[in-house]
Amino acid sequence: MSTARTIERQREGAEIYRGEEICRKMSMELLEKVHLPRGLLLLPDLEEVGYKQSTGFVWLKQKKRADHYFREIRHLVSYAPEVTAFVENRRMKKIAGVKTKEMLIWVTLSDMYIEDPASGKITFKTPAGLSRSYPVSAFEPEQAEEEAEKNEKEQQQTN
């Protein structure tokens, strides 16, 4: 079965939200609900957010690809126009549409999780099994929102 058909089947019976303001709110609430930092997915022009509670499938659609630089960890992350994943407590797996720049190459991320909340670390994993951990504080919404605003202004100046 194709990936597109699988995604369409997952969308059946899901909660779907449209509009930038409600989508931003719902994406943060979802991250909070599964105990992940609310600043992980600050996408600037969200058009649609969907969540199927029975399977944990979630998707976020935005107008165009967006890049975000997380200063605290010194990494550029790219979010495709559509990001999909399966969420559960302290974990996002089978992620599609998120890449990070390592040295000179873009690396796809497939999983992110907080193994031990007491450690204060979140781990990001690639499909090849490589992983890196960073402080959860680097993805808190206040700091991430400030960075998103700065990134948006810089992108507007270059256009």
Secondary structure, DSSP 4 states (H G I P E B T S, - for coil): --HHHHHHHHHTT-EEEESHHHHHHHHHHHHHHTT--TTTT--TTEEEEEEETTTTEEEEEESS-EEEEETTTTEEEEEEEEEEEEEETTEEEEEEEEEEEETTEEEE--EEE-S-GGGTEEEEE-TTS-EEEEEGGGG-HHHHHHHHHHHHHHHHHH-
